[in-house]
Amino acid sequence: MRIAYIASGAGNMYCGSCLHDNALAAALIKLGHEVALIPTYTPIRTDEESVSMDHVFYGGINVYLQQKSSLFRHTPSAVDELLNSRGLLKWISRYTSSTDARELGPLTISVLQGEEGNQRKELHKLIEWLKDSYKPELIHLTNAMFVGFARDMKKALNVPVLCSLQGEDIFLEDLVEPHKSRALQVLRERARDVDGFIATSHYYADFMKNYLDVPSSKIDTVRLGLNLKGYGEETKTLPADPFVIGYLARICPEKGLHVLVDAFDLLMKKGVPARLRVAGYLGKRDENYLHGLLKKIADQGWKDRFEYIGEINRADKIQFLNTLHVLSVPTVYREPKGLYILEALANGVPVVQPSHGSFPELIEATKGGILVDPESPQSLADGLHSLFKDPGLREELGRNGKEAVHRSFGDRDMAEATLQVYNRYVRR
């Protein structure tokens, strides 16, 4: 099958959706299918070998300028190609925080409007390339923010258009009015043009059928999968002291690091010889958030027990996980994915997570962790303490999770389940 997979770059950040898209495309290629992983906005940054194209469509600079000025909606191709160059997009993404939804209301609505929006020129260039150069049998959009592409793509190519669901509501709900209401209205209108959706969890499939106002029959669930090379290969024996708690996610309020810091304080006051190790991308928008947490930790007297090591690549991620007794990312929003949970479990590290979003079904499927009350430092501290006191339970959960992920959550499992969905639509 020839598949056009249109993915969204996240600038200078390792993004869970980018990691998922690249892993899925690579696994489909290994199964013998032809996949064009097409970057939009910026090049895709991934912590393993990228299979994406060199050319970037819907380049972030062009998209922004075309929103701000009608002049850039009519510039010649040579100018557009210069602004879409990978080097320029990579460079400028180091100095921008363009994913802050509070600043992007009108642009979000315009992109959702597809051929009726200010970026229609970018859509036409993408469709022209698909029609004349690639000729896909199926198009897969990375998230619902691209549903505005579907109408003209189907007219021009007469192929199924599917769309992943990977956390779009989190972005949309952060828009300010009146843009939020208008964006949701356009999203629901344009969702009707998409043939089918693929959610990353049963929770999110159920949530998005109401959010998008589409029938449940239009949404399939394909759970996440990992390229498991390197995970769980090292046999580790950690000393009991210190009890190392890890956090592996973007540093931002949504991911709940502040909840974990408060729970850590409660553990330390109980006399637990704990250490908190934190890794993840820090954007400029959230620097004050981290500085506030660092000050709180220093004021509490635990500065020498806390370590922030920054964003890490794949090899360093596996090494980081090998230092942990337990991992917790206590998100305050309802997480639709949770790739970091699979990464920890693949390395035999049990998890303690809030009982909402995709976490209950991940814990049920892997038996690799425990659930606690959301947004409750006390409940989280109690859960972490239970694993500190019971090394046998901790080892059992880690072993269960590792076996389950290596058995059922590999990238091939994800690709084969996705192909079943693809084949159903292509046969139609």
N, C-alpha and C positions, 0 to 999 in steps of 0.2 A: 504494500500500500504506500502511496505517496502522500505524506502528511505535511501540511504547513502549520507549524506551531508558532503562534505569535506571542512572544513573551515580553514582559516589561522589565527593563533594567532599573536597578535601584541606586544608580550613581556609584558612589565610592563604598557602598555598604554590602557586606554579606547578608543577603536577604533570604528568608526561608522559602519564599515563593520562587526565587531564582534558583536556589539549590534544588528544589523539587522539580522545576521545569527542566533543568539541565539533566538531572538524573533520569527523569522519565524519557526524555528524548534520546539520551545515550543508550538506555536499555532497549528502546524500540529499535534503534539502529542495530544493536547486537542481535536482535531477533530477526534481522533481515529486511527491515522496512526502511524506506527512504524518508528521512525527516529533515526539513529545513527549519531549524530553530532560529526564528527571526527576531532580533532585538528591536525594541522600540524605546524611545526616550534617551536611553544611554546604553552602552555596551553592558552585557550581562557579566556580573562578577560572581564567580563561583569558587569554592575551595577545592575543586577537583578539575580535571581536564574539561575545558569548555568545548561543546560541540556546536556552539552558535555560529551564525554567519558573521563575516567581518562587517558587512554593510548594516547600518542602523537606519531603519525607517522611523517616521514620526520623531525625528530627532528633537530632543528636549528644547534646544535653543530655537529651532524653527517653530515648534508648537507654541512656545511662549511668545515669540515675536509676532506670530500670526494672530494671536489673541489680542495683543496690545495695539497693533497697527495694521490697517488694511493694506498698507504699502507692501508688507511682507507676504501677503496672500497672493501676490502677482509677480514675485521675483523670479528670474530665470533659474533653470535647473542648476547651472554652474554655481550660483550663489547658495542655493539650498544644499548642494552636495558639500560645499566648503563648510557650511555650518553644521552639517551632519557628520563631519569627520570624527572618527573614533578618538583621535588624540585630543581634539578640542573638547569633545563631550566628557572625556575622562578628566581633563584638566579642570573644566569649570565645575564639575560635580564635586570636586574637593572643597569648593568654597561656597556652595549653596545648600539650602535645606528645603528643596523644592517639594518635598512630600508633606509639608505642614498644611493640612487640609484647611486650616483657618484662613489661609491666604489664597486658596485656589478654587473658590466657589464658581466664578464665571467660567474659568478654564475647564473645570470638571464638566459643567453643563454643556459647553461647546463640544468637547470630545464625545460625550454621550450622544450628541445630536448627529454624529457621523457626517454624512454628505450635506446636512443642513447647517453644520457648525463652521466655525472660522478656519478649521484645519482641513477642509474638504480637499484641498490640493494634496495634502499628505496622504489622505485616504485613496485618492485616485492614483497616485504614484505606486502605492502598495498594491492596489488591485491590478494595475497595468502589469507590474512585474509578475504577480501570481498568474495572470492570464496568459501572458506572452512567453515567460521564461520558465516558470516552474510547473504549472498545470497540475495542481494538487487534486487528489481524490477526496480530501477532507481537510477542513480548516479547524484548528483548535485555538481558541482565544484563551489567554492566561487568566483573565478575571473579568468580572461583570462590568468593569469600567470601560471595556471595549465592545460592549454589545451594540453600540452605534455603528460598528463596522459591518455587521451581519447583513443588513438589508441590501446594500449595493454589492457586497461580495456574492451573495446568493444570485442576484440578478445577472452578474457578469460571468460567474463561473459555474452556476448550477450544480453545486456540491453541498453536502451537509456542513453546517457551521455549528460547532459545539463550543462550550465555554466552561472553564473551571470556576469554582467558587472557593476563594481562598482568604476571606476576611474583609470583603469590601464594605460591609456595614460599619466596621470600625472607622474607616476613613470617612465615609459619608456622614456618619453621626457627628463627626467633629466639624463639619461645615457650619457656617453661621447662616442664619436666616437673612433674607428669604431664599438663599441659594440652596440650603439643605432640602427644603420642601420641593423646590423646582427640580433639583437633581433626582430626587426619588421618583417624582412623576415621570421624568424623561426615561429614567432607568426602567421603570415598569412598562412603559410604552414600547421601548426598544427590546426588552427581554422577549417580547412576543415574536421577534424576528429570528431568534436563535432556535435551532432545532432541538437542542438538549443541553443539559448542564451536568457537570461532574463535580460533586462535592468531596471534600477530603475527610468528612466524618458524617455519621448518621445524624449527630446533633445539628451540624450545620445544614445538611440537606433539609431537615425538618424546619429549621429556622428560616432558611432562605425561600422556601416555597411561599411563605406568607410575606416575607419582605419584598420579594419580586412579584408577588401575586401571580404565580404560575402553578399549574397542577403538579402534584407530587410525582406523577408518572413521567414528568419531563426531567426529573433529577435522578441521576444515578450516584451511588457512593463508591468511590475507589479509595481505599485507605492508603496512607503514605507508605513509601518504601525507601530504603537506603541502599546506596552502593556500600556493601559491608566490608569491602577490602580494608584490612588493617584494624577493624573493630574487634575487640575481644581476643586478640591473638596473644596478648601478654598476660601471663599468670602473675597476679599481683597479691602481695600480702602486706596490708597496711598496719602500722602500729595503732594501738587503741588510743593513744594520746599523741597528738591532738585528734579529736573527732572532727574530720574535715567535711564541711558542708559546702557544696558548690552551687553556683548560679551561672547559667550559660544562655544568654539571650541579649537582645538589645537593651541598653541602659535607658529606661524611660519609665514614667509612672505607670503606663498601661501594663507593663510586665511585672510590676509589684515588688521591685527590689526593696522598697521602703518597708513592706510588710515583712520581708525576710530579715531585714536589719533589726526591726523591733522584736521579732521572734528570737533572733540571735542574742539580743540583750537579755531577754528573759532566761535563755539557756545559761548564759554566763553568770547571771545572778543566782542560778540554781547550783552553780559550782561545776557545770559541765566543762571539761577542758576542750572547748570547741575552737575551731578556726574557720573563717568564712573566706572562700576564694571565689572571686567574681571575674567573669570574662564576657565580653560582648562589645558590640559597636556602640560608640558614644557620638551622637550627632551634636552639632553646635546648639541646637534648640534645647537639649537636655543637659548641658554642662552645669547649669545652676542646680538642677535636680541632684546630680551626683555630688556636687560640692556641698550641698546641704546635708546629704547623707554622711559624707566624710566628716563634716563638723560634728554631727550627732554622735558618730562612733567615737571620735576623739573626746568629746565631752563625757561620754559614758565610760571612758577609760579603756576601750578595747582596741585602740589603734594598732597595737602590735599583733593583734589577732585577726586583722582584716587585710586582704590583699586584692587590689584591682590590677589585672594583668592586661587589660585592653582587648582589642579584637584579635582573634587567633585564626590561623589557617587550619587546614584539615589535620596535618601531622601534629601540630601543637594542640589541637582540640582533643585528639585521642590521648596524647600525653597528659593533658589537663585532667581528663576524665579518670585516668589511672591513678590520680592522687586523691580521689574523693571517696568518702564513705557513703555519701548520699547526695542527691541533687534535688533542688527545689526552685521552681520558677513560679511563684504564687501570683499569677496574673489577676488583675482586678477586673478585666473584661473576660468574656466567655471565649476562650481560645478555640478557633475552628481547626487548627492543625496540631501544633505541638511537636515539631520535628526534633527538638532538643530532648524530648522524652525518649524517643526511639534511639537517639544517639547515646544517651546515658545507658539505657538498658542494653543496647548492643555491646557495651563494654562491661556489663555486669554490675552497673551502679544502680541501686534502687532509687525510687523517687518518692517525694511527698508533695502532693499537688492538691489544689482546691477542687472541691467536688462540683465543678460546673464545666460547661463547654464540652470539648472533646475528651477531657481527662477521664471521666468515669468509664467511657467505652475503651480507652486505651489501657487503663488499669485492669478492666475486666478481661480484655483479650490477652494481656501479657502476664497478669498476676505478678507484676513487677514493682508494686508500690502500694502506698496507702493514700486515702483521701481525707482531707480535713475541711473544716468550715472555711468558705471564702472570706477574704479580707479580715481574718482574725489572727493577729499575731499569737495570741494565747493558744488557739487550736493548732496552729502551725508548730509552735514550740513544743506542744504536747506530742504531736506526731513525730517530730524529729527526736525528741527525748525517748520515745518508745523504741526507736531503732538504735539509739545509743545504748540503752540498757539491755537490749536483746540482740547480741551479735549473731545468734543463730537465725533469728527472723530476718535480719538484714541480709545475711548470706543467702537465705532461701529466696527472698524476693529478688535479689540480684541474679541468682541462678535462673529462676523462673523467667525473668524478663529477658535475659540473654538468650535462652533457648527459644523463647517465643519469637523474638525479633529475627534471629538467624533462621528460624524455620518458616516464618510467614510474612515478614515485613521487608524482604529484599527488593531491590529495584526491579528484578525480573518478575516477581509477584505483582508489583504495581503495574508494570508494562503489560503483562498478560491480561490482567483485569481490565485495563484501559482498552486494549484491543477488542475485548468482547463487546464493549460499548461501541467502539468505532464500527465494528463489523455490522452491528445491528442497524446503524444509521446508513452505512454505505449500501447495504442490501436493499434498503428502501428506494 
